[in-house]
Amino acid sequence: MTSFEESETEETVTCLHMTFYHPCQKDKMMFRCLNFHRREQVRADEMAKFGRDSNVCHYNLMDTRVSRIQFSLQFYRRLNSSEFCFEIKNMSKKTKLIVGQTELGYLNKIDLPWKCIICFGDYQILAEVQEGESMDYFETDLRLAEEPIVQERCQPSLPPIPENGISSSLFPSQGNSPMETDENESC
């Protein structure tokens, strides 16, 4: 047997890819303490914390409007499953955390979807989970977006209502004339 045949099978590592964006990132450099384009290992029993307190958070956001601990990510394995997941928890008392379409208040937590957008304040983070097998650690891969991840975070726009207060969508448009039908005629 060759040493290649005797070597152990290499296990894959779960990787959390995160792409960050803030409209003032070039001027305020709030991401200057993040290590972009370099994978970092995080032990499975550690919580990945994001915020402005460098004594507590491994991922520092240099912005006074960010909470000491903004949010945390916990790596775990589902019960009776080999699937690994992340749980995200809002650690900010002042700011809501939006994960996909779910709004989290202080200490609320949910499973992190495999691909989602995390928003708080003007921050936008695209999170994507790449599955792996390692139970000892996971990796983070941070990137910086040049353009907004979400173009507009507002609710879907409603049709404009004219000044008279009556929406034209409630009535047939004036360009269509009514069709006459014979009561005796079958369709």
Disulfide bonds with the S-S distance in Angstrom:
none
